[in-house]
Amino acid sequence: MKMHRSLIIVGFLLTGPAAQAQLLPSPGGALGSIDNAVPQLLDNADRALDRGGLDRLSPARLAERLVAERTARIADLLRRHRDSVELDDRQEVARRGVVLLMGASPTSIEALRRAGYSVASDTVEGIGLPLARLTIPAGRSLASALKQVRSIAPEAEASADNLYFPGGAAPKLKGAALAGGSNVTSPAAGIIDGGVARHASLPGAIEQRGFARGAPRASAHGTAVASLISGSGAIRGAAPGTPLLVADVYGDDPAGGSAFAIVRALGWMAARGVKVVTASLVGPSNPLLAGAIRLARDKGVRIVAAVGNDGPAAPPAYPASYPDVVAVTGVDGRGRLLPEAGRARHVDFAAPGADMYAARADGGKGRVRGTSFAAPLVAGRLVAKGSLNGLIAEAKAGPSKAFGHGIICGECRNNN
């Protein structure tokens, strides 16, 4: 069963009379923040964190359930925030009314202005990536605008500002202060996620910057990810005490986690000399994001990404599927692949993604589940080893190619 067919069904349903009354969310906005969005997008936090029964389903039934879950959360997203988010021409979720354009000639830019598009030119800090952001004329859908823009500027690469979602659920946020205030000067690991809360297990230097409305703000997901890289104490990460640069791409923005926000965050980290960046986010392929990852890699930045939790029947996840990215899947406490783990065009490593604990944004610790939490363990060990070859040498071989080079940090579960 193909995931994109489910999204086409969602798009069809939303054109009916019942759908015209309301529409649309993403991390933030009416949902409040990424911390409220993550549990809702996965039905609820308890269900998301207790999915052990999935391994008892047949492959066909598992695929059916995961497709249904993803379809439901996308429908909910569209229902709540129709003023901020819409589907693009591929039936993928994106920021409403915005087209991203790379490589357009001055003649094409002028033609787009005459056609009613507002054009804002920009160059992404740190990676020198030039682009134009087009605001679509009122009354035109994103899908039809993309078609027109490609006709007017055939030499350019046009895409939607697609949205990317966390690859796992963290314990709910109950109120937390933002960590940091530090100016990180020593070599740091990078996190592109929600903001990180102050926590006793995160005593190291943490510098945070916002790339979305209302950011940076403390989030459950970002805090859990940070603790699995840098934690020391009750929660011990894979590289304890490592300084962190944190890019909050969600804040309270209804269209948080967009490709443009992620690209800007990546540029900031490249400019600061970060060598390893964790992005436990999942979404579709996007030309702007692909280009930024290539440019960052040329500057020595290694990106570690989760393969997501939509199951092996889902389309390949991005950014994990890009060739310059280290793709990570998750295993449970018995060393088995998580049945809900998604796939990428390649898998490089596996790491614990269930039967484990991470820092809670309210200062305690709580259970986490998902490939989101496997990726920071791999990133932390990559920071500690200093090279991909060193990480490969450390990996414990898995029983199949689905584990990539093998399992990293198999003991990193913070179960005590």
TORGU-618343 format. One line per 5 residues: number of its first residue (from 0); for each residue x, z, y of N, C-alpha, C. Coordinates in pm, whole numbers, plus 50000, padded with zeros to 5 digits. Each point is the difference from the previous one (the first is absolute). Layout:
<recs>
NUM) X:Z:Y:X:Z:Y:X:Z:Y; ...
</recs>
This chain:
<recs>
0) 50085:50000:49881:49915:50000:50119:50088:50000:50124; 49979:49910:50091:50085:49988:50117:49948:50087:50114; 50091:50074:50066:49959:50088:50106:49940:49926:50117; 50056:49883:50034:49949:49929:50118:49856:49959:49981; 49955:49977:49875:49861:49967:49978:49910:50116:50040
5) 50046:50122:49972:49921:50116:50040:49986:50008:50150; 50107:49967:50072:49993:50006:50145:49911:49890:50055; 49998:49884:49934:49907:49895:50042:49856:50048:49984; 49975:50073:49889:49866:50056:49980:49966:50098:50112; 50101:50083:50040:49977:50092:50111:49964:49924:50126
10) 50077:49894:50029:49972:49920:50119:49861:49941:49996; 49957:49955:49882:49866:49943:49986:49893:50105:50025; 50021:50119:49940:49901:50106:50017:49987:50042:50146; 50111:49998:50071:49997:50045:50138:49939:49900:50095; 49963:49883:49953:49932:49904:50085:49850:50015:49991
15) 49951:50082:49907:49856:50019:49981:49941:50089:50107; 49867:50008:50009:49932:50076:50103:50041:50146:50004; 50016:50063:49884:50032:50142:49998:50136:50029:50059; 50089:49899:49999:50137:50022:50047:50011:49984:50150; 49904:49940:50064:50014:49968:50140:49980:50120:50091
20) 49951:50110:49946:49977:50118:50082:50129:50074:50032; 50098:49997:49911:50125:50071:50022:50109:49933:49919; 50123:50046:50020:50115:49947:49926:50133:50066:50037; 50097:50035:49923:50148:50010:50007:50093:50125:50011; 50089:50070:49903:50110:50089:50035:50134:49968:49937
25) 50096:50073:50033:50135:49997:49952:50052:50138:50032; 50129:50030:49970:50045:50135:50032:49980:50031:50148; 49916:50093:50034:49980:50038:50138:49858:49979:50046; 49981:49998:50132:49872:49971:50059:49892:50096:49955; 49886:49946:49959:49887:50083:49960:50035:50086:49880
30) 50100:49959:49926:50043:50082:49886:50086:50116:50045; 50044:49998:50125:50077:50110:50057:50149:49976:49998; 50058:49969:49886:50144:49978:49989:50028:49949:49861; 50128:49969:49974:50039:49955:49867:49964:50105:49894; 50002:50128:50038:49975:50106:49904:49856:50002:49954
35) 49908:49962:50085:49861:49987:49960:49976:49866:49935; 50074:49898:50041:49978:49865:49947:50043:49988:49856; 50116:50057:49965:50051:49982:49865:49902:50050:49894; 49947:50123:50012:49904:50043:49898:49874:49915:49998; 49950:49958:50118:49879:49919:50002:50024:49863:49941
40) 50113:49941:50029:50027:49867:49947:50019:50001:49849; 50030:50115:49944:50012:50013:49855:49884:50080:49942; 49885:49995:50067:49878:50071:49968:50006:50145:50048; 50092:50078:49948:50028:50134:50054:50131:50048:49941; 50062:50099:50065:50135:50041:49961:50004:50055:49858
45) 49902:50081:49963:50003:50059:49867:49997:49894:49892; 49912:49901:50016:49991:49893:49900:50130:49921:49996; 50057:49974:50118:50123:49921:50006:50116:50072:49933; 50002:50134:50011:50110:50077:49945:49980:50037:49853; 49885:49971:49947:49971:50035:49860:49948:49877:49928
50) 50093:49909:49970:49961:49872:49942:50059:49983:49860; 50027:50112:49934:50063:49993:49870:49918:49923:49898; 49868:50000:50017:49915:49929:49906:50017:49850:50002; 50069:49948:50100:50018:49855:50008:50077:49946:49880; 50091:50080:49945:50081:49948:49889:49919:49990:49870
55) 49876:50049:50003:49916:49987:49881:49907:49879:50006; 50003:49931:50113:49916:49881:50015:50070:49878:49941; 49922:49906:49951:50057:49873:49955:50053:49925:50122; 50096:49909:49983:50050:49924:50115:49890:49932:50080; 49901:49945:49931:49891:49931:50071:49917:50099:50081
60) 49970:50116:49940:49918:50100:50070:50078:50062:50116; 50130:50021:49980:50084:50052:50107:50000:49904:50119; 50020:49871:49970:50001:49900:50106:49868:49999:50075; 49892:50008:49924:49867:49998:50061:49982:50119:50095; 50040:50118:49954:49983:50120:50082:50086:49994:50126
65) 50125:49959:49987:50088:49997:50116:49957:49894:50101; 49954:49886:49951:49948:49898:50089:49878:50053:50075; 49913:50069:49927:49880:50056:50062:50036:50102:50107; 50100:50086:49973:50043:50099:50097:50056:49934:50126; 50085:49898:49979:50059:49935:50116:49893:49927:50081
70) 49908:49934:49931:49892:49929:50068:49916:50098:50082; 49971:50116:49943:49918:50100:50069:50069:50053:50124; 50130:50026:49991:50065:50056:50117:50020:49896:50110; 50018:49873:49961:50009:49894:50101:49864:49982:50068; 49891:50005:49920:49867:49990:50058:49974:50114:50098
75) 50045:50120:49963:49984:50115:50087:50080:49983:50129; 50120:49949:49984:50086:49970:50115:49930:49906:50097; 49944:49894:49949:49933:49901:50084:49870:50054:50059; 49935:50086:49929:49872:50053:50047:50018:50094:50119; 50109:50075:50002:50016:50105:50100:50061:49954:50132
80) 50084:49898:49998:50075:49964:50121:49997:49850:50029; 49883:49943:50009:49990:49857:50022:50060:49958:50134; 50012:50093:50093:50058:49966:50131:50152:49997:49998; 50063:50044:49890:50146:50008:49994:50062:49918:49889; 49926:49975:49893:50056:49936:49881:49907:49893:49949
85) 50055:49894:49943:49922:49896:49935:50082:49935:49890; 49939:49913:49923:50070:49928:49895:50062:49873:50056; 50120:49966:49952:50063:49877:50043:49955:49883:49911; 50068:49888:50010:49960:49881:49924:50028:50013:49851; 50074:50103:49960:50025:50025:49858:49915:50114:49947
90) 49907:50049:50083:49915:50113:49966:50082:50129:49988; 50107:50008:50080:50080:50122:50008:49968:50070:50132; 50015:50133:50000:49965:50078:50118:50108:49990:50107; 49956:49986:50126:50094:49982:50110:49941:50057:50129; 50085:50017:50099:49954:50040:50133:49912:49891:50058
95) 49888:50040:50054:49904:49904:50054:50055:49931:50124; 49979:49867:50005:50025:49925:50123:50144:49972:50035; 50094:50017:49905:50142:49981:50028:50061:49903:49900; 50077:49903:50051:50079:49910:49917:50146:50018:50038; 50087:50011:49901:50144:50010:50021:50062:49863:49977
100) 50090:49960:50089:50053:49864:49997:50151:50003:50014; 50069:49931:49910:50146:49987:50007:50037:49852:50006; 50096:49967:50084:50056:49865:50004:49917:49898:50073; 49911:50042:50088:49919:49904:50075:50079:49943:50118; 49983:49872:50026:50067:49935:50112:49930:50036:50130
105) 50069:49987:50115:49934:50023:50130:49877:49912:50019; 50007:49876:49950:49885:49910:50013:49880:50055:49924; 50023:50049:49881:49891:50057:49921:49944:50127:50064; 50088:50083:50054:49956:50122:50067:49908:49966:50117; 50037:49899:50076:49916:49960:50113:49867:49944:49952
110) 50003:49924:49890:49876:49947:49944:49909:50112:49950; 50059:50104:49944:49921:50114:49955:49936:50073:50117; 50072:50012:50109:49942:50062:50119:49882:49917:50051; 50014:49869:50001:49890:49915:50046:49879:50011:49908; 50026:50031:49872:49890:50015:49904:49934:50137:50009
115) 50047:50085:50091:49936:50129:50023:50069:50120:49940; 50118:49979:49941:50073:50112:49941:50087:50068:50106; 49998:50132:50001:50094:50076:50082:50128:50018:49919; 50116:49975:50062:50127:50000:49928:50093:50106:50058; 50049:50090:49915:50099:50099:50039:50126:49977:49917
120) 50109:49965:50065:50126:49976:49929:50076:50131:49984; 50074:50012:49891:50070:50123:49971:50123:49968:49916; 50099:50088:50002:50115:49993:49910:50016:50138:49938; 50001:50006:49870:50005:50129:49930:50138:50062:50014; 50004:50121:50055:50123:50075:50019:50075:50017:49868
125) 50131:49986:50005:50083:50031:49885:50026:49885:49906; 49905:49907:49990:50020:49886:49910:49989:49867:50073; 49970:50004:50129:49998:49878:50081:49900:49897:49955; 49885:50043:49952:49898:49908:49949:49902:49963:50111; 50001:49873:50044:49905:49959:50104:49864:49966:49941
130) 49895:50035:50070:49866:49966:49955:49905:50000:50119; 49883:49944:49977:49892:50004:50099:49879:50064:49935; 49931:50086:50075:49875:50058:49954:49886:49936:50078; 49911:49937:49928:49889:49931:50062:49874:50084:49991; 49928:50011:50112:49868:50061:49998:49897:49889:49990
135) 49915:50010:49899:49905:49894:49969:49886:49997:50102; 49954:49880:50040:49886:49992:50092:49878:50071:49944; 49922:50060:50087:49880:50074:49959:49907:49910:49920; 49942:50058:49896:49903:49927:49919:50057:49922:49884; 50134:49992:49992:50063:49924:49891:50049:50097:49894
140) 49979:49967:49874:50047:50085:49891:50150:49980:49980; 50063:50100:49938:50142:49992:49970:50030:49882:49909; 49919:49979:49898:50023:49891:49905:49996:49865:50071; 49900:49977:50086:49991:49871:50068:50111:49985:50104; 50039:50110:50063:50108:49994:50098:50132:49962:49934
145) 50027:50056:49883:50123:49965:49929:50005:49850:49970; 49888:49945:49960:49993:49857:49972:50029:49919:50126; 49942:50039:50113:50022:49928:50124:50144:50013:50050; 50054:50121:49992:50137:50022:50046:50098:49916:49919; 49980:49992:49871:50089:49918:49917:49987:49852:50032
150) 49883:49960:50044:49980:49860:50039:50069:49971:50133; 49992:50093:50094:50060:49981:50132:50152:50014:49994; 50049:50091:49916:50145:50026:49990:50047:49985:49857; 50000:49877:49947:50034:49980:49858:50144:50034:49965; 50087:50001:50101:50141:50032:49975:50024:50149:49984
155) 49901:50083:50034:50016:50145:50002:49945:50064:49874; 50030:50127:49983:49948:50081:49890:49898:50096:50059; 49873:49982:49967:49893:50084:50052:49946:50090:49890; 49973:50125:50034:49944:50092:49902:49913:50104:50070; 49918:50065:49921:49925:50114:50049:50092:50121:50010
160) 49955:50100:50075:50072:50128:50006:49942:50089:49890; 50041:49971:49876:49942:50065:49883:50028:50151:49998; 49914:50073:49930:50013:50144:49988:50056:50038:49863; 50079:50108:50001:50066:50050:49879:49961:50147:49982; 49972:50036:49873:49945:50131:49970:50095:50081:49913
165) 49993:50133:50011:50087:50085:49917:49976:49977:49852; 50109:50006:49923:49991:49975:49857:49983:50126:49919; 49911:50089:50045:49975:50123:49927:49932:50102:50089; 49936:50099:49941:49930:50103:50075:50082:50127:50005; 50000:50063:50117:50065:50129:50019:49893:50105:50025
170) 50036:50129:49983:49903:50104:50030:49949:49989:50143; 49875:50039:50022:49939:49984:50131:50073:50081:50107; 50002:49946:50121:50060:50068:50115:49902:50104:50052; 50049:50121:50024:49915:50107:50052:50046:50047:50137; 50076:49918:50068:50052:50038:50130:50148:50027:49988
175) 50080:49935:50082:50144:50015:49987:50068:49958:50129; 50116:50063:50024:50082:49964:50115:50097:49890:49960; 50029:49912:50093:50093:49891:49974:50142:50054:49986; 50072:49954:49899:50139:50042:49980:50090:49930:50100; 50116:50059:50019:50105:49929:50072:50012:50038:50146
180) 50018:49898:50082:50045:50022:50135:50150:49979:50005; 50060:49980:49883:50144:49978:49991:50036:49858:50040; 50121:49983:50048:50058:49868:50017:50102:49982:49888; 49963:49923:49901:50087:49984:49884:50121:49914:50038; 50117:50054:49975:50123:49927:50033:50080:49964:49875
185) 49985:50078:49893:50074:49970:49877:49922:49899:49917; 50062:49940:49898:49930:49903:49916:49870:50057:49945; 49895:49924:50011:49866:50050:49963:49933:49904:49904; 49899:50052:49930:49909:49916:49924:49879:49970:50088; 49940:49884:49980:49885:49961:50079:49871:50009:49920
190) 49891:50037:50067:49868:50003:49937:49903:49926:50092; 49933:49898:49945:49891:49933:50071:49871:50043:49933; 49919:50079:50071:49887:50067:49937:49918:50063:50112; 49929:50111:49967:49942:50085:50102:50106:50099:50046; 49964:50083:50100:50095:50098:50051:50024:50113:49902
195) 50106:50077:50025:50043:50108:49911:49977:50134:50067; 49938:50092:49927:49972:50134:50052:50120:50092:49982; 50004:50104:50085:50101:50103:49986:49978:50073:49868; 50110:50023:49926:49989:50064:49868:50130:50071:49968; 49989:50116:49935:50120:50078:49967:50095:49923:49909
200) 49948:49908:49921:50086:49923:49910:50065:49880:50070; 49973:49985:50129:50059:49890:50077:50078:50055:50119; 50109:50073:49974:50075:50062:50110:50097:49904:50069; 50024:49883:49940:50093:49905:50057:49947:49932:50125; 50086:49925:50066:49961:49931:50124:49898:49891:49970
205) 49893:49998:50079:49896:49899:49987:49966:49947:50138; 50012:49871:50019:49963:49934:50126:49884:49905:49971; 49895:50008:50081:49881:49920:49974:49963:49915:50122; 49946:49883:49970:49957:49908:50106:49871:49933:49956; 49910:49981:50094:49871:49941:49970:49995:49851:50025
210) 49931:49928:49911:49982:49856:50012:49853:49962:49987; 49914:50095:50030:49856:49977:49997:49937:50097:50099; 49876:49977:50033:49930:50087:50094:49996:50143:49947; 50035:50095:50085:49997:50140:49962:50116:50047:49916; 50097:49916:49976:50115:50036:49918:50118:50042:50090
215) 50089:50088:49949:49996:50059:49865:49911:50123:49992; 49938:50016:49885:49922:50118:49971:50019:50036:49853; 49994:50129:49971:50027:50046:49864:49897:49945:49903; 50047:49960:49882:49911:49946:49896:50039:50059:49865; 49902:50008:49912:50026:50051:49865:50090:49906:49922
220) 49971:49870:50006:50075:49902:49922:50145:49993:50046; 50023:49990:50131:50136:49992:50051:50080:50125:49969; 49936:50117:50008:50068:50126:49971:50042:50007:49853; 49911:49960:49911:50033:50000:49858:50117:49907:49970; 49996:49879:50056:50108:49903:49979:50132:50055:50052
225) 49998:50059:50121:50124:50055:50058:50060:50108:49912; 49914:50086:49944:50052:50110:49918:50066:49950:49872; 49953:49887:49949:50057:49948:49876:50133:49927:50022; 50031:49971:50125:50133:49949:50033:50092:50115:50036; 49960:50080:50098:50091:50090:50069:49976:50147:49974
230) 49895:50034:49925:49962:50139:49984:50107:50087:49937; 50004:50126:50043:50085:50101:49937:49925:50132:50006; 50007:50077:49892:49922:50122:49993:49890:49986:49897; 49877:50041:50037:49888:49993:49905:49975:49858:49953; 50017:49905:50088:49994:49858:49964:50140:49942:50018
235) 50054:49951:49891:50135:49945:50004:49992:49849:49985; 50053:49929:50099:49999:49856:49997:50117:49942:49923; 50006:49869:49995:50106:49932:49926:50132:49998:50075; 49995:50025:50132:50121:50010:50082:49980:50114:50098; 50007:50125:49953:49965:50116:50082:50076:50005:50133
240) 49923:50027:50107:50060:50019:50131:50032:49873:50076; 49975:49884:49942:50030:49875:50069:49919:49990:50130; 50065:49971:50114:49926:49980:50124:49902:49882:49985; 49891:50007:50072:49895:49899:49988:49964:49939:50135; 49987:49869:50000:49933:49928:50109:49864:49960:49948
245) 49895:50044:50067:49864:49977:49953:49925:49913:50099; 49948:49888:49951:49917:49910:50080:49856:50018:49957; 49918:50055:50089:49857:50015:49971:49929:49872:50043; 49954:49924:49901:49932:49873:50029:49848:50013:49992; 49951:50126:49989:49856:50024:49989:49942:50074:50120
250) 50054:50117:50033:49943:50079:50108:49852:50022:49979; 49920:49973:50103:49855:50006:49984:49937:49863:50028; 50079:49896:49976:49958:49862:50027:49908:49950:49888; 49881:49952:50033:49913:49945:49896:50061:49882:49925; 50094:49931:50064:50070:49890:49933:50147:50037:49979
255) 50025:50127:49967:50136:50044:49975:50057:49938:49873; 50133:50005:49989:50066:49943:49883:50005:49849:50003; 50002:49941:50119:49999:49854:50011:50140:49941:49983; 50004:49872:49968:50128:49931:49981:50087:50011:50125; 49939:49982:50117:50077:50005:50125:50059:50139:50021
260) 49923:50105:49972:50052:50136:50013:50115:50024:49904; 49987:49955:49876:50106:50019:49901:50126:49925:50039; 49984:49879:50051:50115:49920:50042:50074:50067:50115; 49925:50050:50098:50064:50071:50111:50072:50125:49952; 49939:50071:49906:50063:50120:49943:50130:49964:49929
265) 49998:49893:49926:50119:49955:49928:50110:49961:50097; 49963:49935:50109:50098:49964:50102:50065:50122:50062; 49919:50103:50028:50054:50124:50056:50103:50061:49906; 49969:50000:49871:50092:50060:49904:50128:49918:49986; 49987:49868:50004:50120:49916:49995:50088:50026:50122
270) 49938:50016:50116:50076:50027:50122:50072:50134:49993; 49942:50094:49926:50061:50134:49988:50098:50010:49884; 50022:49891:49929:50100:50001:49894:49956:50060:49869; 49869:50013:49979:49950:50053:49873:50029:49900:49888; 50045:50050:49885:50036:49913:49888:49894:49996:49891
275) 49918:50105:49988:49895:50005:49897:49869:50040:50066; 49897:49920:49979:49868:50025:50057:49897:50001:49889; 49916:50105:49997:49889:50006:49905:49872:49952:50067; 49928:49909:49933:49870:49954:50047:49903:50009:49883; 49932:50115:49990:49904:50019:49890:49864:49945:50041
280) 50000:49875:50041:49883:49932:50054:49978:49871:49922; 49875:49960:49989:49966:49884:49917:49900:49911:50072; 50025:49869:49994:49908:49903:50058:50037:49859:49957; 49950:49900:50072:50025:49862:49961:50132:49946:50056; 50038:49885:49952:50116:49931:50058:49968:49963:50144
285) 50101:50007:50085:49982:49970:50142:50129:49938:50052; 49996:49881:50061:50123:49933:50043:50083:50081:50099; 49936:50069:50094:50075:50080:50096:50074:50113:49930; 49933:50069:49911:50064:50108:49928:50114:49948:49913; 49979:49889:49933:50105:49940:49916:50123:49966:50083
290) 49978:49940:50117:50112:49964:50088:50075:50122:50049; 49927:50105:50036:50064:50121:50048:50084:50066:49891; 49950:50000:49879:50074:50060:49889:50130:49924:49975; 49995:49868:50008:50124:49921:49983:50101:50033:50109; 49955:50008:50124:50091:50029:50110:50056:50142:49990
295) 49917:50094:49960:50048:50138:49982:50103:50007:49888; 49973:49927:49892:50095:49999:49889:50135:49944:50044; 49998:49899:50086:50124:49943:50053:50079:50103:50080; 49932:50101:50052:50066:50106:50075:50033:50121:49913; 49983:49984:49868:50040:50104:49908:49894:50102:49967
300) 49873:49972:50035:49892:50093:49971:49941:49966:49863; 49993:50100:49913:49940:49983:49869:49863:50068:50000; 49895:49924:49969:49864:50053:50001:49956:50030:49857; 49944:50119:49982:49947:50044:49870:49849:50011:50016; 49924:49931:49915:49855:49996:50016:49928:50026:49868
305) 49881:50059:50011:49916:50029:49884:49920:49876:49960; 49970:49988:49870:49923:49885:49951:49849:50021:50010; 49957:50120:50044:49858:50024:50019:49928:50047:49876; 49870:50024:50015:49922:50064:49894:49871:49926:49968; 50002:49868:50016:49881:49921:49969:50003:49941:49861
310) 50097:50040:49920:50005:49957:49861:50074:49870:49978; 50040:49974:49877:50078:49880:49969:49923:49870:50016; 49866:50006:50012:49921:49878:50019:49992:49960:50147; 50045:50087:50090:49995:49970:50142:50105:49895:50037; 49982:49932:50111:50103:49907:50047:50130:50075:50028
315) 50114:49932:50001:50126:50067:50031:49995:50071:50134; 50056:50120:50005:49997:50083:50120:50115:49964:50093; 49976:50014:50129:50102:49981:50103:50003:50123:50089; 50118:50037:50051:50126:49927:50000:50082:50008:49871; 49953:50072:49898:50082:50017:49879:50039:49867:49936
320) 49916:49897:50014:50026:49873:49932:50102:49911:50068; 50039:50033:50123:50101:49917:50065:50134:50016:49929; 50078:49893:49988:50123:50007:49920:50105:50095:50055; 49996:50030:50130:50099:50089:50059:49960:50146:49996; 49889:50032:49933:49947:50136:49996:50017:50060:49861
325) 50034:50129:49993:50009:50073:49874:49858:50046:49964; 49944:49946:49892:49863:50028:49959:49998:50114:49898; 49911:50098:50025:49998:50121:49917:49861:50022:49942; 49996:50025:49869:49876:50039:49933:50007:50148:49964; 49889:50055:49950:49995:50143:49972:49980:50031:49853
330) 50051:50117:49959:49980:50048:49863:49941:50141:50005; 49934:50040:49891:49943:50134:49993:50100:50096:49938; 49954:50124:49972:50090:50103:49948:50054:49972:49862; 49941:49904:49929:50049:49962:49867:50082:49872:50005; 50030:49954:50120:50081:49881:50013:49926:49870:49979
335) 49866:50004:50003:49920:49880:49982:49964:49941:50136; 49994:49868:50006:49958:49937:50124:49859:50045:50036; 49977:50027:50129:49866:50035:50044:49908:49882:49970; 49886:50023:49935:49913:49887:49968:49948:49929:50122; 49988:50072:50113:49951:49937:50122:50109:49934:50082
340) 50127:50012:49958:50109:49941:50075:49978:49850:50015; 50019:49951:50122:49986:49858:50026:50122:49924:49950; 50015:49881:50051:50115:49920:49959:50056:49929:50122; 50123:49958:49985:50066:49918:50101:50060:49880:49927; 50054:49908:50076:50064:49883:49936:50126:50040:49926
345) 50049:50118:50029:50109:50060:49923:49982:50151:50008; 50047:50073:49902:50007:50146:50005:50144:50038:49976; 50054:50083:50090:50142:50035:49992:50022:50135:49933; 49912:50098:50030:50017:50134:49945:49864:50065:49979; 49999:50102:49914:49887:50090:49985:50046:50139:50039
350) 49905:50083:50043:50030:50139:50034:49871:50081:49985; 50011:50133:49995:49879:50080:49988:49898:49971:50109; 49874:49983:49958:49892:49976:50094:49876:50080:49964; 50014:50096:49909:49886:50083:49957:50055:50127:49938; 49910:50098:49978:50039:50128:49941:50113:50062:50082
355) 49982:49999:50133:50106:50043:50090:49941:50055:50129; 50087:50065:50076:49959:50062:50126:50085:49947:50115; 49942:50006:50120:50071:49965:50122:49953:50094:50110; 50065:49995:50114:49964:50088:50112:49861:49966:50053; 49924:50104:50029:49872:49985:50066:50021:50009:50151
360) 49919:49930:50075:50013:50003:50144:49961:50135:50059; 49931:50086:49921:49963:50133:50050:50106:50105:49965; 50115:49957:49945:50111:50090:49974:50020:50039:49856; 49904:49971:49914:50014:50031:49859:50049:49881:49920; 49963:49998:49870:50029:49884:49919:49875:49964:49920
365) 49988:49875:49961:49883:49956:49928:50031:49881:49912; 49908:49975:49907:50019:49888:49908:49987:49868:50074; 50079:49904:49954:49990:49863:50051:50000:49905:49881; 49943:49884:50020:49999:49899:49895:49999:49862:50064; 50082:49911:49946:50002:49864:50048:50142:49949:50015
370) 50013:49869:50005:50133:49940:50016:50060:50030:50135; 49916:50040:50098:50050:50047:50130:50108:50105:49985; 49987:50085:49899:50086:50116:49988:50116:49975:49904; 49996:49888:49931:50116:49956:49923:50103:49934:50092; 49953:49922:50096:50091:49926:50089:50097:50091:50076
375) 49955:50111:50061:50097:50083:50073:50104:50066:49911; 49967:50025:49874:50101:50054:49908:50111:49899:49978; 49962:49875:49983:50100:49894:49983:50080:49983:50129; 49930:50003:50113:50070:49985:50129:50100:50114:50021; 49959:50122:49966:50090:50113:50016:50124:49988:49915
380) 49983:49956:49876:50117:49983:49914:50088:49883:50047; 49937:49898:50058:50079:49890:50056:50084:50048:50117; 49943:50087:50083:50077:50061:50109:50117:50080:49943; 49973:50080:49896:50103:50086:49942:50111:49919:49933; 49962:49893:49930:50100:49919:49927:50075:49905:50091
385) 49933:49953:50105:50068:49915:50097:50000:49852:49969; 49953:49963:49881:49996:49858:49966:49898:49975:49890; 49952:49877:49994:49905:49964:49897:50064:50003:49862; 50126:49961:49992:50071:50005:49871:50011:50143:49949; 50025:50093:50091:50007:50140:49961:49866:50051:49949
390) 49893:49953:50062:49867:50040:49958:49967:49942:49862; 50038:49876:49978:49978:49937:49870:50073:50077:49890; 50123:50043:50031:50078:50075:49901:49934:50134:49967; 49926:50056:50095:49936:50129:49980:49868:49990:49923; 49939:49883:49999:49868:49983:49941:50002:50022:49849
395) 49896:50068:49952:49981:50018:49856:49911:49887:49950; 50052:49922:49907:49930:49880:49954:49860:50032:49951; 49904:49915:50037:49864:50013:49952:49976:49912:49879; 49883:50010:49938:49972:49925:49877:49966:49854:50021; 49984:49956:50125:49964:49861:50024:50046:49956:50138
400) 49985:49870:50026:50038:49946:50130:49911:50053:50112; 49885:50055:49964:49910:50055:50101:50061:50119:50073; 50108:50058:49945:50069:50112:50062:50117:49953:50087; 50021:49870:50009:50114:49948:50075:50131:50044:49939; 50091:50047:50084:50129:50048:49950:49987:50134:49930
405) 49886:50068:50017:49978:50126:49932:49942:50106:50092; 49993:50123:49948:49937:50112:50071:50105:50075:50082; 49967:50022:50127:50084:50074:50092:49937:50138:50023; 50084:50101:50004:49956:50133:50042:49888:50053:49911; 50010:49978:49870:49895:50040:49908:49968:50148:50004
410) 50095:50082:50046:49979:50145:50003:49944:50046:50135; 49982:49910:50094:49961:50038:50136:49849:50018:50011; 49949:50117:49959:49856:50019:49999:49954:50125:50075; 50091:50091:50034:49964:50120:50076:49882:50074:49936; 50007:50018:49869:49888:50063:49931:50008:50152:49997
415) 50110:50057:50043:50015:50145:49993:49939:50070:50121
</recs>
